[in-house]
Amino acid sequence: MDALLRLMSDERAYRRENLSIASLAAQLAVPEYRLRRLINQRLGHRNFNAFVNGFRLEEARAALSDPACRTLPVLTIALEAGFQSIGPFNRAFKAATGSTPTEFRREKLADF
């Protein structure tokens, strides 16, 4: 578990374009079924995509809250965090936060 979390947090593996559970399992040198079990049962995520999107959304929320990134387009933030397009990013963001990325940014940066 430590190696997985280190890979995701420190090395930002969630940003990789073709990230899959198979490629992550190979990099960690563990069977795919074990990695899937760890993500689902021990870490409590619904599936691999939910696990990965958690890291991506955390990065996006930080960027959208950062006054230094105020002029950076939402699409750029989504792509840099590892999302492949704006649609899935918007849906995942709204499901996680209850607001759109633009609304979230407006609220977080209201005082700046």
SULSUL-V984875 format. One record per helix or strand of 3 or more residues. SS is the DSSP state (2 for helix, 1 for strand). FROM is the first residue (numbers start at 1). TO is the last residue. If there is no record, write none. Layout:
# SULSUL-V984875
ss=SS from=FROM to=TO
ss=SS from=FROM to=TO
This chain:
# SULSUL-V984875
ss=2 from=2 to=9
ss=2 from=13 to=15
ss=2 from=21 to=28
ss=2 from=32 to=42
ss=2 from=48 to=65
ss=2 from=67 to=69
ss=2 from=74 to=80
ss=2 from=86 to=97
ss=2 from=101 to=108
